Amino acid sequence: MLLRRLSDWPASRWASPFEELERMQGQMDRLTGGLSRGFFGEPAAGVFPLMNVTEDNDNFYVRAELPGLKPDELNISVTGDTLSLSGERKIPAEDEKAQYHRREREAGKFSRIVTLPSQVDTGKVEARCKDGILTITLPKAETAKPKQITIKAS
Amino acid sequence: MADTESKALKAKEKAEVTTPAEQTRPGVVFTPAVDIFETDKEITLLADMPGVKADSLNLDLHENVLSLDGDVQSPEGGDERDVFREYRTGKYYRQFTLSQMIDQSKIEAAMKDGVLRLRLPKVEAATPRKIAVKAS
């Protein structure tokens, strides 16, 4: 009986029961404080940069925190449903006589590939860097967009 | 610096502030990563605060304690749903005790692409003077 129940589970939308909870938590956060709080902890990808991916009916939004990066230090490319982002964060050398007390900011190369849940319209992808946050807007391909179906009166 | 250029960046989770006093506002508070270096004339502080705009940043120097306080607005639109979330957003807060006398009137701060650059010039009396030793 249990097996039967499990196979009925709508796997596409409910990959894990927590996913729905996390999604609700995210929406609650945006309504109350506007900022996320993390409910079950974020899945650590372990690849720089960490990304937040959201969607609405028309677009996917990929965001990453990249303070100090200039647009020409970033490479973004999209094919089908795959987004690849690479670049190098440079921290320019300061005065030779400078003595460091703390050095916590890190420089280096990075490269990351993410697969989006559906195909995107690669021709209309836009990327914007503002206040150190990169936002990539990826319009969903026409075939992947939800369609409103009107019921005809018989 | 040659070796740092080829180094690959590792993903790091943002460090959350742990203070005994609770925040009055809900939400998480993070510690920004900083570089602090000193020359004869000034102390420079660089802090990574992505998402903080120049007008939502509060800097305060009071009795040798420097406080950085940056507010972050949620970048997401109201009808966006999460696909996945790897980092959290929240405000930034950090305090430093400065050992040297800082000339408060000459402090300069600039916010660019989410990086704060703060110049803290030392007062004249605190800048070291070279003392020439005369041969007798």
Interface residues (C-beta under 8 A of the other chain):
Chain A: E22 R23 G26 Q27 R30 T32 G33 G34 L35 S36 R37 G38 E42 P43 A44 A45 G46 V47 F48 P49 L50 M51 N52 V53 T54 E55 D56 N57 F60 Y61 R63 E65 L66 P67 G68 L69 K70 E88 R89 K90 I91 A93 E94 D95 K97 A98 Q99 Y100 H101 R102 R103 E104 R105 E106 A107 G108 K109 F110 L116 P117 C129 D131 G132 I133 T135
Chain B: M1 T4 E5 S6 K7 A8 L9 K10 A11 K12 E13 R25 P26 G27 V28 A33 V34 D35 I36 F37 E38 T39 D40 T44 L46 D48 M49 P50 G51 V52 K53 V72 Q73 S74 P75 E76 G77 G78 D79 E80 R81 D82 V83 F84 R85 E86 Y87 R88 T89 G90 M111 K112 D113 G114 V115
